[in-house]
Amino acid sequence: MLETALDAAGGRVPVIAGVGALRSDTSAALARHAADAGGDGPAVGADVLHPP
């Protein structure tokens, strides 16, 4: 989906990727993917506590 948004924006507007996830390592991986794909920045929400 990010790649589609980047293609549609064509560099005319910034594309901010949502990288929130339940696990920090997943959020980090999503942020790396967004940066590698050419995203302009991440939108990161604070982790929430989920009981096991």
N, C-alpha and C positions, 0 to 999 in steps of 0.2 A: 504494500500500500504506500509506503514511503517513497519508493522509486516512482510510482505513478504520480504522486503529488509533486515530486521534484521535476519530473518531465513536464507536467502541466504548468508549473510555475515558470519554467524556462529561465530561471535566474532573475526574473522581474520582481519577485517578492521573496522575503525570507520564508523558509519552511522549518517549522519547529516540530520536532518529533516527540511524541509522548512515549516516555520510556519507563513509566511506573510499573512495578511488579511487586508481588508478595515477598520476593527474595532479593536482597541487595545484589547478589552476584548476577541475577537475571537482569536487573536494571542496568548494571554495568555493561553486560554483554549487549543489551539493546542500544545503549548509548554509543558503544564502540561501532556497532553496525550503522547507526544513524550518521556518525561522523564519517565513516568510511564511504557511505553512500553519497555524501555531500550535503547532509542536513546542516542547517545554520545554527542549531542549538537544540538542547534537550529540554523537555518539560518534565520535571521530576517531582512526584509527590512524595511526601514523607511516608516511610514505612509505617504500617499500622500493626498493632499487636494482634496476632491470631493465636488463640490457645491451641496447643497440639491436639 
